[in-house]
Amino acid sequence: MLNSVIVVDDEAPIREAVEQWLTLSGFSVQVYSRAQDCLENLPEHFPGVVLSDVRMPDMNGLALLSHLQSLDADLPVILLTGHGDVPMAVDAMRDGAYDFLEKPFTPQTLLSSLRRALEKRSLVLENRRLHERADARTRLDATLIGQSAGMQTLRRQVLDLATLPVNVVIRGETGSGKELVARCLHDFGPRAGKPFVALNCAAIPEQLFEAELFGHETGAFTGAQGKRIGKLEYADGGTLFLDEIESMPLAQQVKLLRVIQDRRLERLGSNQSITVDLRIIAATKPDLLEEARAGRFREDLAYRLNVAELRLPPLRERREDVPSLFSHFAQVAAQRLGRSTPVLDGAQLSHLLSHDWPGNVRELANAAERHVLGLDAPHAIEAQAGQSLAAQQEAFEAHCLRSALARHKGDIKAVLNELQLPRRTLNEKMQRHGLLRETFVD
């Protein structure tokens, strides 16, 4: 149950008395003498109720109500009125005020009104949270593509971790999409409006690594022309993505650990300590703890980074996602290149499904682009062992259903006619493959 209350009243005795009553009753109370102060300090999605006097200088309670409604139409506002203000307060309730209390009022009357308002506020915020999560899930489905069990698990984990203030390690093979997952953790969390800064640790020469990470002042070393903001400082408020973290020099690992612990850094050539607030997402192919046991990575840093770990399944472990991914990449490439999207035949699809994709999603995207350009058809990919006939049949069936739904923009009747299936059979197959009609509606 929510328990936050903002009290706005220009009379100090009333503010103090109401604050005391509410605090003793278990509420979290903020008090302001001016309506403007309330507006300037009101947090977004404030989890509580505003209690305001009507008659105040500069901005009265009715004007405050209007401003608050423009910020959040569902925020409960309770007005405190004198006897002569009752008709005005009744009009205010028609305009959206939750309740009004005529002075003098008893503590019990105030508490009763507040608890009802807070209960309503709790339901509104929970409903918003559910809608936002459903919207985020839809957007994430369109970003991290695939209906395999591994991808469904990954999307759930990303949504859960995106909102948590913890560092994350993403493990996956080369080309499996680690940076895309890191970007989703940033974009679907509270830091979305702040910088997302990516640094590939394997691409920076060791002698330049510290300057790249921490920045430098003018003349800090030979060639240091002017002041430069480092990646850590530039990511302040947002997310720093460290790709191939296992390649970070041991000397810099010590300094990164200190930044994580103290949330402060110093640029090269400076004695000034700078506070930073950032989330670190690291990507690695090997297990960092195994690297630490082998003496190639600091164990204390590994634990600091690996508060949570996400594992990206390689493409060969989720072959049923290959058709939808290939189709997506082909459509993107066709749009960018001004070409039409070629339709795959059965033989081409079979070769796509039987290939092991050692380069993972990156290799698949390249194959899709070459297919659009007519440079390298999918059947040119050498078929490899590793997938059962039943699995290939399942993937082919999913591709056929998906293609038909896309062609007919979700028109179930047209799909039934084309595939010559009973309605019940189509429903069962769509459910088994995780296909929703709404996804294909134009």
Beta strands, then each sheet from edge to edge (+ up, - down):
strand 1: 4-8
strand 2: 28-32
strand 3: 48-53
strand 4: 77-81
strand 5: 99-102
strand 6: 168-171
strand 7: 196-200
strand 8: 215-216
strand 9: 228-229
strand 10: 239-243
strand 11: 264-265
strand 12: 274-275
strand 13: 279-284
strand 14: 308-311
sheet 1: 2+ 1+ 3+ 4+ 5+
sheet 2: 7+ 10+ 13+ 6+ 14+
sheet 3: 8+ 9-
sheet 4: 11+ 12-
end
